[in-house]
Amino acid sequence: MGAVKIWDAMEVAEEARENCCSEIHSSHTTVDTSLSFPQMTPKIIELCKDLFKKWSNLDDSQFSVETISGGITNLLLKVSVKEENGNSTCMTVRLYGPNTEYVINRERELQAIGYLSAAGFGAKLLGVFGNGMVQSFINARTLTPSDMKIPKLAAEIAKQLRKFHQVEIPGSKEPQLWIDIFKFFEKASTLKFDDIEKQKKYKEISFEEVHNEVVELKELTDRLNSPVVFAHNDLLSGNLMLNDDEGKLYFIDFEYGSYSYRGFDIGNHFNEYAGYDCDYSLYPTKDEQYHFFRHYLAPDKPNEVSDKDLETLYVEANTFMLASHLYWALWALIQAKMSPIDFDYLGYYFLRYEEYTKQKEKCLSLARSYLSASRDE
C-alpha cells in the first residue's frame, strides 16, 4: 500500500469549519496517540485551550482528563473543565487511531455529523483538530452485546434506526457498500507483512476466491433492490449508549456512515450480537429478528406489519449479513498491517471469513428462493 493517504485530516478540519457552521472550532494541533496517558493529559489540556479561546487563561488544574474507552479504532477521553464562573463543562475528545484514514472517509463523517446531530443523533460536534474531534459529553452507559437482545431495547434500537435511515444528507446518494468493499479488497490483497508468522498466515488467503465471493454476492444483493438509506454501518454495542434513568438511547460514532442498503445496516447489526469474540451462536433467531423488524417498519403499530414485509426484510438482512462478514474481514486485513492497536486483526479476518463460508449456502438459497417466488407472483 503506497504512502498516498486518501484524505488529509487537516484539510478536513478546515473544510468542516467552512462548510458546517462557524461555531465549530478548529485547531491545527495533533496529539500523539502513542504517548502514555500521563504524558498525553497536558497535550489534551493544551488542545482544549487552543480550540476554545475562552479557556486559554485557565490554570491547568481546572481541567481533568480521564479515559472513557479505547475502541479498536479510536481513543475516547472525557475532559471536565471548571470555568471561572464556577460552572463545570464536560466534553468528549475522540482521537483517531493512527492510519485509520486508510479505512475511514473523515470528510464524509464530518459532513454527516452536522445533519445527524441536527436530527437528534449522537453528540454535538464542538471542534475538530489534526487527528480527532471534540463533541458534547453524553451521560450514559455503553451497551454490551447481550443488552441488544433484550426485547425492549431491541425495539428501541429498531425504532431509532428507522429514524436514522430517514435523515437526508446532502450530496451523492450512491450506495457506497460495494465501492468500499472493492476499495478494501484492492488494498487488502496487496499487503506485505514484516512479521514472518503474519506473512505466512496472510499467504494462506486465496484472494481470487474472495474476489469471486464478493462479485457473486454483489450480483445477488443487487437483485433484492434493498432501499438505499443513510446507514450507520457499524451498529455494534459499543456505539449504542443508554441513559438508564431517562431510558434514552443514543447512537454514536458515525465514522463508517454512508449511503448504503437498509439490509446491510440491519444484517450488520445482527452480526454484532456476537461481540468481538465472534460468538455467532448469539446471532438473533427468526423470532427475535421479526420483533426487531416490526418495530423498525411500524414503530407505532408493530403488530400490523404484513408477513410479506417481514419476509422481505428477513431476506435482505440475512443476505447482506454475508456482505457484512466480507466487509469487516477485508477491513481487518488492512488494520492488521496499519494499526498499532494490540488486537489480533489477522485472526479476526479468519473468524469473519469462516463464518461467511459457514452461513453462505443457507443465506444464498433463502435469497434465491425468495427471488424466484417473487418472479412467479
Rosetta blueprint (number, residue, H / E / L):
1 M L
2 G L
3 A L
4 V L
5 K L
6 I L
7 W L
8 D L
9 A H
10 M H
11 E H
12 V H
13 A H
14 E H
15 E H
16 A H
17 R H
18 E H
19 N H
20 C L
21 C L
22 S L
23 E L
24 I L
25 H E
26 S E
27 S L
28 H L
29 T L
30 T L
31 V L
32 D L
33 T L
34 S L
35 L L
36 S L
37 F H
38 P H
39 Q H
40 M H
41 T H
42 P H
43 K H
44 I H
45 I H
46 E H
47 L H
48 C H
49 K H
50 D H
51 L H
52 F L
53 K H
54 K H
55 W H
56 S L
57 N L
58 L L
59 D L
60 D H
61 S H
62 Q H
63 F E
64 S E
65 V E
66 E E
67 T E
68 I E
69 S E
70 G E
71 G L
72 I L
73 T L
74 N E
75 L E
76 L E
77 L E
78 K E
79 V E
80 S E
81 V E
82 K E
83 E L
84 E L
85 N L
86 G L
87 N L
88 S E
89 T E
90 C E
91 M E
92 T E
93 V E
94 R E
95 L E
96 Y E
97 G L
98 P L
99 N L
100 T H
101 E H
102 Y H
103 V L
104 I L
105 N L
106 R H
107 E H
108 R H
109 E H
110 L H
111 Q H
112 A H
113 I H
114 G H
115 Y H
116 L H
117 S H
118 A H
119 A L
120 G L
121 F L
122 G L
123 A L
124 K L
125 L E
126 L E
127 G E
128 V E
129 F E
130 G L
131 N L
132 G E
133 M E
134 V E
135 Q E
136 S E
137 F L
138 I L
139 N L
140 A L
141 R E
142 T E
143 L L
144 T L
145 P H
146 S H
147 D H
148 M H
149 K H
150 I L
151 P H
152 K H
153 L H
154 A H
155 A H
156 E H
157 I H
158 A H
159 K H
160 Q H
161 L H
162 R H
163 K H
164 F H
165 H L
166 Q L
167 V L
168 E L
169 I L
170 P L
171 G L
172 S L
173 K L
174 E L
175 P L
176 Q L
177 L H
178 W H
179 I H
180 D H
181 I H
182 F H
183 K H
184 F H
185 F H
186 E H
187 K H
188 A H
189 S L
190 T L
191 L L
192 K L
193 F L
194 D L
195 D L
196 I H
197 E H
198 K H
199 Q H
200 K H
201 K H
202 Y H
203 K L
204 E L
205 I L
206 S L
207 F H
208 E H
209 E H
210 V H
211 H H
212 N H
213 E H
214 V H
215 V H
216 E H
217 L H
218 K H
219 E H
220 L H
221 T H
222 D H
223 R H
224 L H
225 N L
226 S L
227 P L
228 V E
229 V E
230 F E
231 A E
232 H L
233 N L
234 D L
235 L L
236 L L
237 S H
238 G H
239 N H
240 L E
241 M E
242 L E
243 N E
244 D L
245 D L
246 E L
247 G L
248 K E
249 L E
250 Y E
251 F E
252 I L
253 D L
254 F L
255 E L
256 Y L
257 G L
258 S E
259 Y E
260 S E
261 Y E
262 R H
263 G H
264 F H
265 D H
266 I H
267 G H
268 N H
269 H H
270 F H
271 N H
272 E H
273 Y H
274 A H
275 G L
276 Y L
277 D L
278 C L
279 D L
280 Y H
281 S H
282 L H
283 Y L
284 P L
285 T L
286 K H
287 D H
288 E H
289 Q H
290 Y H
291 H H
292 F H
293 F H
294 R H
295 H H
296 Y H
297 L H
298 A L
299 P L
300 D L
301 K L
302 P H
303 N H
304 E H
305 V L
306 S L
307 D H
308 K H
309 D H
310 L H
311 E H
312 T H
313 L H
314 Y H
315 V H
316 E H
317 A H
318 N H
319 T H
320 F H
321 M H
322 L H
323 A H
324 S H
325 H H
326 L H
327 Y H
328 W H
329 A H
330 L H
331 W H
332 A H
333 L H
334 I H
335 Q H
336 A H
337 K H
338 M H
339 S L
340 P L
341 I L
342 D L
343 F L
344 D L
345 Y H
346 L H
347 G H
348 Y H
349 Y H
350 F H
351 L H
352 R H
353 Y H
354 E H
355 E H
356 Y H
357 T H
358 K H
359 Q H
360 K H
361 E H
362 K H
363 C H
364 L H
365 S H
366 L H
367 A H
368 R H
369 S H
370 Y H
371 L H
372 S H
373 A H
374 S H
375 R H
376 D H
377 E L
